[in-house]
Amino acid sequence: MNGRLFALAAPLALSLLAPAAANAAGPDHETEGTFKRWRQGATAITYQPASVPQGARAEVSVTRTRSGVRVKLLTTGLVPGRAYGAHLHTSPCGKDPAAAGPHYQNRLDPAAGPGRPSVDPAYANPRNEIWLDFTADRNGVGRAVSTQDWHFDAKRPPWSLVLHAEHTHTGPGVAGTAGARLACLTREAVAAYGEGRAR
């Protein structure tokens, strides 16, 4: 049975902070706003507007397939020719880029924990996580797809998409790392998100 689990579209940067707040936060201040999903609202935060410019947008769709899930990412308005990493993360976005937590993993790395992200290639890899790396084309458009043969755990589903500063590394001790967090999109709670309840 195939079914769309969720889809969302978001401007990653809606408006800049007031000048006083922007100056206080320094050159990489965040921009916060809301965006529209097909059925519900959610939150988008840009931490580095130079890399995720005003007006940038992202759309993520997750579809349940017979054997697993397919996640598609479409971005527009990004820096032409720039490489980005992108992953689904375990927690909602926040003012602190670290608030989104670690990458969502199908099989959890037992050595990882708070403040210790998974960097073991046995767990931090594109078969156990959702990696959506891309390079924006000359028009600032980026696309990526991740197809997995497993379903999300309904008790601990992913909550956000994070754009990172570089493509994801794969070597021992750095597997899964992709540089600074540039922007984050939080999905709203979706009753149909869990196993067997896709719409």
C-alpha positions as CSV (number, residue, x, y, z in Angstrom):
1,M,0.0,0.0,0.0
2,N,1.4,3.3,-1.0
3,G,0.4,6.5,0.7
4,R,1.6,10.1,1.3
5,L,2.6,10.4,5.0
6,F,3.3,14.2,4.9
7,A,4.3,17.0,2.6
8,L,5.4,20.5,3.5
9,A,6.5,23.6,1.7
10,A,8.4,26.3,3.4
11,P,10.0,29.7,2.8
12,L,13.3,29.1,4.7
13,A,13.6,32.8,5.4
14,L,10.6,35.1,5.5
15,S,11.9,38.3,7.0
16,L,15.0,39.5,8.7
17,L,15.1,40.3,12.5
18,A,14.8,43.8,13.6
19,P,18.1,45.7,13.2
20,A,18.8,45.7,17.0
21,A,18.3,42.0,17.3
22,A,20.3,41.3,14.1
23,N,23.2,43.3,15.4
24,A,23.1,41.6,18.8
25,A,23.2,38.2,17.1
26,G,26.1,38.9,14.9
27,P,26.6,38.2,11.2
28,D,25.0,34.7,11.3
29,H,21.8,35.8,13.1
30,E,18.7,33.6,12.5
31,T,15.6,34.5,10.6
32,E,12.4,32.9,11.9
33,G,9.0,32.7,10.3
34,T,6.2,30.3,9.5
35,F,5.4,28.4,6.4
36,K,2.4,26.6,5.0
37,R,2.1,22.9,4.5
38,W,-0.7,21.4,2.4
39,R,-2.9,21.1,5.5
40,Q,-1.1,22.6,8.5
41,G,1.3,25.3,9.4
42,A,4.9,24.7,10.7
43,T,8.1,26.7,11.5
44,A,11.1,27.4,9.4
45,I,14.3,29.0,10.8
46,T,17.3,30.2,8.9
47,Y,20.5,30.4,10.9
48,Q,22.8,31.7,8.2
49,P,21.1,33.9,5.6
50,A,24.2,34.3,3.5
51,S,23.9,30.5,2.7
52,V,20.1,30.3,2.7
53,P,19.0,33.7,1.2
54,Q,15.8,35.6,1.8
55,G,13.0,33.9,-0.2
56,A,14.6,30.4,-0.3
57,R,12.0,27.7,-0.1
58,A,12.0,24.0,0.5
59,E,9.4,21.3,0.0
60,V,9.7,17.8,1.6
61,S,7.4,14.9,0.9
62,V,7.5,11.5,2.5
63,T,5.6,8.6,0.9
64,R,5.0,5.2,2.4
65,T,5.7,2.4,-0.1
66,R,5.1,-1.3,0.2
67,S,8.7,-1.9,1.4
68,G,9.6,1.4,3.2
69,V,9.6,5.1,2.7
70,R,10.6,7.5,-0.1
71,V,11.6,11.1,0.9
72,K,11.9,13.8,-1.7
73,L,13.4,17.3,-1.2
74,L,13.0,20.2,-3.6
75,T,14.6,23.6,-2.7
76,T,14.5,26.9,-4.6
77,G,16.2,30.2,-4.1
78,L,19.5,28.9,-2.7
79,V,23.1,29.9,-3.7
80,P,23.7,28.7,-7.2
81,G,26.4,26.0,-7.4
82,R,26.7,25.6,-3.7
83,A,26.8,22.1,-2.1
84,Y,24.3,21.4,0.8
85,G,23.8,18.5,3.1
86,A,20.3,17.7,4.3
87,H,18.9,15.2,6.7
88,L,15.8,14.4,8.7
89,H,16.3,15.0,12.4
90,T,14.7,13.7,15.6
91,S,13.4,16.9,17.2
92,P,11.7,20.2,16.2
93,C,13.8,23.2,15.2
94,G,14.6,25.9,17.8
95,K,16.5,29.1,18.1
96,D,19.6,27.0,18.9
97,P,20.6,25.0,15.8
98,A,21.3,22.0,18.0
99,A,17.6,21.9,19.1
100,A,16.7,19.6,16.2
101,G,18.7,16.9,17.8
102,P,20.6,14.1,15.9
103,H,19.8,12.5,12.6
104,Y,16.9,10.2,12.5
105,Q,18.2,6.6,12.5
106,N,16.4,3.4,11.7
107,R,18.8,1.4,13.9
108,L,20.0,3.6,16.8
109,D,23.7,3.8,17.4
110,P,24.1,2.6,21.0
111,A,27.3,4.7,21.4
112,A,25.5,7.9,20.5
113,G,23.7,10.1,23.1
114,P,23.1,13.7,24.2
115,G,26.1,15.7,23.0
116,R,27.6,12.6,21.3
117,P,26.2,12.3,17.7
118,S,26.6,9.1,15.8
119,V,29.8,9.1,13.7
120,D,30.1,5.3,13.3
121,P,29.7,4.4,9.6
122,A,27.8,1.3,10.7
123,Y,25.0,3.6,11.8
124,A,25.7,7.0,10.3
125,N,25.2,6.1,6.6
126,P,22.6,6.7,3.9
127,R,21.0,3.3,4.3
128,N,20.2,3.9,8.1
129,E,19.5,7.6,7.9
130,I,17.7,9.9,5.5
131,W,20.5,11.8,3.6
132,L,19.3,14.3,1.0
133,D,22.5,16.0,-0.1
134,F,22.4,18.1,-3.3
135,T,24.2,20.9,-5.1
136,A,22.0,23.8,-6.1
137,D,21.9,24.3,-9.9
138,R,22.6,27.6,-11.7
139,N,19.1,28.8,-10.8
140,G,19.5,27.9,-7.1
141,V,17.3,24.8,-7.3
142,G,18.2,21.6,-5.5
143,R,16.6,18.2,-5.6
144,A,17.3,15.0,-3.7
145,V,15.5,11.6,-3.0
146,S,16.1,9.0,-0.4
147,T,14.4,5.6,-0.7
148,Q,14.6,3.2,2.2
149,D,13.4,-0.4,2.8
150,W,12.2,0.4,6.3
151,H,9.4,2.5,7.8
152,F,9.7,5.2,10.4
153,D,9.1,4.2,14.0
154,A,5.7,5.6,15.0
155,K,6.9,6.1,18.6
156,R,9.9,8.2,17.5
157,P,9.3,9.7,14.1
158,P,11.5,12.4,12.6
159,W,10.4,16.0,13.3
160,S,12.5,18.2,11.1
161,L,14.6,18.7,8.1
162,V,18.0,20.4,8.6
163,L,20.1,22.0,5.8
164,H,23.8,21.7,6.4
165,A,26.8,23.6,5.1
166,E,28.4,20.7,3.1
167,H,27.8,17.3,1.7
168,T,27.7,14.5,4.3
169,H,31.0,12.8,5.3
170,T,31.3,9.0,5.4
171,G,34.6,8.2,7.0
172,P,35.2,6.7,10.5
173,G,34.8,9.3,13.2
174,V,33.2,11.8,10.9
175,A,30.4,9.7,9.3
176,G,27.1,11.6,9.1
177,T,28.7,15.0,9.8
178,A,27.9,17.8,7.2
179,G,29.1,21.0,8.7
180,A,27.1,23.8,10.3
181,R,23.3,23.8,10.4
182,L,22.1,26.5,8.0
183,A,18.4,26.2,8.2
184,C,15.7,24.0,9.8
185,L,12.0,23.1,9.0
186,T,9.7,21.6,11.7
187,R,6.7,19.6,10.7
188,E,3.5,19.8,12.6
189,A,2.1,16.7,14.3
190,V,0.3,14.6,11.7
191,A,-2.1,12.0,13.0
192,A,-1.7,9.9,9.9
193,Y,2.1,9.8,10.2
194,G,2.3,6.5,12.1
195,E,2.5,3.0,10.8
196,G,-0.6,1.9,8.9
197,R,-2.3,5.2,9.0
198,A,-0.9,7.0,5.9
199,R,-3.2,9.1,3.8
